[in-house]
Amino acid sequence: MFRFGPDKPDKKDNELNEIPVVDTVIRDTQQITRGSRKKFSENLAYNLSQFRERLPLGQLSFEEYRVGTLSQRRVVIIYLKNIINPGIVDEIRDRMESIKAETVLDGSYIERNLENSGLSPFPQVETTTRPDVAESALAQGRAAVVVDGCPQVLLVPATFFDLMDTPEDAYSRWFFAASFFRVARYIMFLLAVFLPGFYIAVTSFNPELIPTALTLLIAGNREATPFPVYFEAFAMMGVMEAVRMMMIRLPTQVGATIALFAGVTLVGAGIAGHIIGIPITMIVTLSLISSFGISNYDLRLAVRILQFFTMIMASVLGLFGLGISFLYIAVHLAALKSFGIPYMAPLAPLEASGWGHTVLRENTVVMPQDETYKPQPTKK
């Protein structure tokens, strides 16, 4: 691995006339309601040019690495040297220099080596294809890692609130609406993770917690179903995951329609044949809808795994097991760090200056700044 000093990018980065047209075509992989529609491409020179266009060259710093013992791949670290915490840069350098991979096929190979904990289901590196998101991250004191041949840029450090954020929150005119939808996404996160397990716990172990009218309605619906509620929940979640994977594997709109039709037909046949109940179908569907409120794909994958974890704990121990799973997830999030930055900052530890652009959105005319990624003053 070789590292070149800051502010000295390769000469090939300026040869933009060699970029194929197909690499610079705007990619509509995300639904964008407001903001720039530019996207990064697989071409490293084009991606670096996006940073030069948006940020001041006097403060922009580039550090290039050659990663891979078999075939070397160019990897560039980009940051604003007058804003970023020097300790974060040193940590990125140490982790880059410790990579021993033979070859780097995609940016995910670099991402795995940059994360603090590879066993955690929660991603500690944010990925984006949007130059405006990367620009905002660098202005907040974070760094971008650009891999040659990868259209996704890695942003480090990353907190839970960074992954839950969407560009539309910053572009929204009315701060109250942006804050409302941010809080709604956090509620949807909790519903996606805990709602199926909560339904299993209260119907199987603590039905006295449900209102009487609702209890009679659920019991009357379950009279005709032969399987216990936890079996129905796992079966329905399995069907939803199968439909989701089928829609990914079939790339055309026709394939997605076939997958959706197959899922609806299967669930409808189960309800008509009294194999599964209507309440569990509603619970699983609501959980599925809530999971799509999470903007980050890697965080959605973590939610899908945690759903089964909470369901297993609720099936075995009821509400006590659900409480244990909630406590375990909360403690894990509070203890997790990304390049020394607490994963739940500015909520844990509590940092009121950062709430204006994480948990809520302030009514400010400029982008609010916080102290999450700033260098901390040394204590005497």
N, C-alpha and C positions, 0 to 999 in steps of 0.2 A: 504494500500500500504506500502510495506517495501522496504527500500533502504540499500544496502550493500556498504561499502566503496570501494574506488578505489583500483585496483591491487589485489582484492580478489574475483576472480570468483569462482563459485560453483565447488565443487570437481567433480561433474558429467561431467564437461566440458572436463576432461582428459580421460574419458572412451570412447575412440573412437572405441574400439572394439565392442561396443554395437550398433553402427550405422548400420541400415539396408543397404544392398547393393543398393537397389533401390533409397535410398536417396542421394547416392554419385555418381550416374551415371551422366555423362555430359549431360546437357540439351541443345539442339540446338534450343532454342526459338528465337535467333537472328542470322542474317546472319553476320558472322565474316570473314572479309577478311584477317586480320592480328592481332596477339596478342594471349594472353592466351585464351584457350577454357574452362577453369574451370568455374563452376557455383556454386552459393550458393544453399543450399538445405533447406528442412523444419526442419532439425535437428540443434538445437542451438549449440550443442557441435562441430559439424563439421564446422559450420560457424565461431565460435570463433577460431578454430584451424587455419583457413585460415588467420586470422589477425596475429596470433602468428608466423606463418611461414614467413610472408612477412615483418613484422615490428619489430623493436628492442623491446625486452621485457622490458628493463629498462625504456623506455619512454612511453610504451603502458599502458593505464589506462582503467580499467573496472569498471563500476558502474551498479549494478543489482537492478532492481525493481520488485515487484510483483504487477501487475495491475489487478484490477477486484475485486468487492465486492462479487460476486456470485461464480465465478471460477477464480482463480488467474493464470495469465499468466506471464512467465518470460520475462522481457525486459531488455536488456543490452545496456548501452551507452558506446561507445568506442571512445577514442581520444588519441592524443599524447600530454601529459601534458606540454612538453617544447615548443610546437608550437602553440597550440590553444589559442585563446583569452579567458581568464577566465570569462569574462562577458557572452560569448556565453554558456559556461558550466553552469553557474548559471541560465541563462534563461531556458535552457533545463531542469534542475532540477526542477525549479519552475513549469514549465508546466507539467512535468511528475507527480509531486506530486498533481497537481490540477485535474487529471483525475478521474472522478467518475463513469466510466462505470461499469456495472455489470459483463460483460465478454468481452474478446477481441478475436474475431474470426479470425482477420487478421491484418496485419500491417497497413492497411488503417484506422483502428479504432484509432491507435496511431497517424497517420499522420494528421487526422482531428483536433486532440487536440494540435498538435505542430504548426500548421499554424497560422500566424498572422491574416489573414482575411479569414474566411470561405465563405464569399460572393464573393470573387474575382474569376473570371474564371481561373486565372493563378495559377498553382501549386507553392507553396513556399517550397516544400520538394522534393528532387530528390530521385527516387527509382532506384535501380540497382540490377541485379543478378550476376554481374561480380566482383570477388575479386580484379582484377587489378584496376577497376574504384574506388572501395572503398579505396584501398591503396593510390591512387593518391589524393583522396579527403582529407584523413587524413594528408597526407604530405603537403597539402595546408593550413592546419589549420582549417579544418572542423571536424565534429563529425559524427559517424555512430550509428544508433539505430537499434539493431537486436532484432527481436521478435521471440520467440519460436514458431515453426510451420509455419513460413512464409518464403518463399524462396527469398523474396525481402528485401534488406537492405535499410533503410532510411538514406539519407545524408543531413545534415543540417549544416549551412544555405545553401540556394540554390538561385542563381541568374538566370536571364533570359539567360545569356550566358552559364551557367552551363548546362541548360536544352537543349540548342541548340548544345552543344558539342557532339562529337562522339569519341570513343577511336581511331578510325582509323586516326584522325587528328594528334594525338600524335605519332602514330606508322609509319606514312608516312615518307619515306626517304627524299623527296624533300619538303622543307618548302613552296615553291611557290605553289605547287599543293594543299597542305593542306589549305593554306590561300585562294586560289581560290575557293575551294569547300565550305569553311566556308562562304564566302561572298555570294556564290550562294544559300546557305540555307537561309540566311537572306532575299534575294530577293524572294525566294520561299515562305517564311513566309508572306511577304507583298502581293504577288500575291494571295495566298490562302485566305487571310482575305478581301482584298479590290477589287479584280478583278471583281467578279460578280456584286457588288454594283456599281463599276465604269462603267461597261457596261450598266447597267440599267439607270444610271444618264445621260450618254452622248447620248444614243439612245432615251430616253423619254423626256429629258428636254433641252439638248444642242447638237443637232446633227450638229450644225455648227462647232463644234470642231473636227469633224471627217473629214479626207480628202474626197473630192468630189467623187472620184472613189469608195472609200470604202463605202461612204454613199449610193450611188446608188446601190451597190451590196447588202448591208444589206436591203435596202428598197425593192428591187426586190424580195429578198428571203422571206421577211415578208408579201408580198402582199397576199400570199395564206394561211397564218396562221390566225386563227380567234381570237386568244387571245392576250392581251397586253404582252409586253416583260417581265414585272415584274411577271406576272402569269406563263409564260414559265420558268422563272428563278427559281421560288419557286417550280414549279412542277418537274423540272429537279434535283434540289438539294434534293427534297424529295425522288425521285427515287434512287439517288446515296446513300443516307443515308439508305434506305431500303435494297439495295443490300449489303451495308457494314455490316449492322446488321445481314442479312441473312447469310453472309459468316462467321460471328463469331458464330452464333447459330448452324450452321451445321459443326461439327468438322472435318469431313473427307474431303479428296481431291475431292471426288465425289460431296459432298454437296457444296463445294466452286465453283466447275465447274458449277453445276446447277444454283447457284445464279448468277454467272457471265453471263451465257447463257441467263437467264431470263432478266437480266438488258439490255444486248445488244439487245435482241429481242424486248423488250418493247420500247427502244429508236429508234431502226430501224423502227418499225411499226409507231411510232409517226411522224418520218421524212417522211416516204413514204406516210402517210395519210395526210400530210400537217397540222398536229396538232401542232407540234413544229418546230422551224426553225433550220437550220444547224448552224448559228453563235452562238446561245445560247448554243447549244450542245458542240461546241468547247470551249467556255468560261468556262462552268461548268466542262468539262473534264480536261482542263488545271488547273483549281483551285483544282480539286481532286488530280491530279498528284503532284502539288506543295505541298499540305498538307502532302503527304507521304514523302517529303524531310525532315520533322521535325522528329528527332529521338525519342524524348520523347513522350510517349503515352498520358500522362495527358495534355501536351501542345497541342497535336493534337486535343484532345477533346475541349480545350478552343478555338482553331481556328475554329472548326466546329460550335460552338455557335456564335462566333463573325461574321462569315460569314452571318448568318441570321440577326444579328443586323445591320451590314452595309447595307445589302440589303433592310431592312425595312426603314432605314433612307434615302437611295438613292431613294426609291420608293415614299417617301412622299415629300422630299425637294430637290431632285436632287443632284447636286454637292455640294450645300451648306450643305445638310444633310450628305453627305459623308465626307465633311471637318469637320463637328461637331463630327462625330463618330471617325475620326482619331485623333482629338484633345483630345477627352475624353479618348481614349485608351492610348495615349501618356502621358497624365497627370496622369492617373491611374498607369501606369507602373513606372513613375518617383516618385510617392508618396508611392508606395508599398515597404514594407520592410520584410525581413526574419531574425528574431532574431536580429533586429537592423541594419542589413546590407542592404543598398539600393539595390533594386531588379535589377536596371539597371547598377550597378557598374560593370566595371570601366568607363562606358560611361557617366552616370549621378549619382553622380558627376564625373567629368572628372578626370581620374587617368591613366596617360600615362604608368605607370609601369605594368599595367595589360593587355594592349592590345596585348602583345606578346603571350598570350595563351588563349585569349577570342575572340576578334574580328578577329585577325590574328594569325599566328603562327611564332614565331621568328626562325631564323636559329641558334639554340643553341645546344650544345652538351649535356647539362643537362636540366632538367625540369625547365622552368622559374618560378620564384617566383614573387608574387605581394604583395601589402599591403592591399588587400581587406578584408581579414579575420584576419589580424594581430592586436595585441593590439595597440591602438592608444596612443601616448605619452600624458601625462596630461599637460594641459596648465597652466602656472603659472599666 
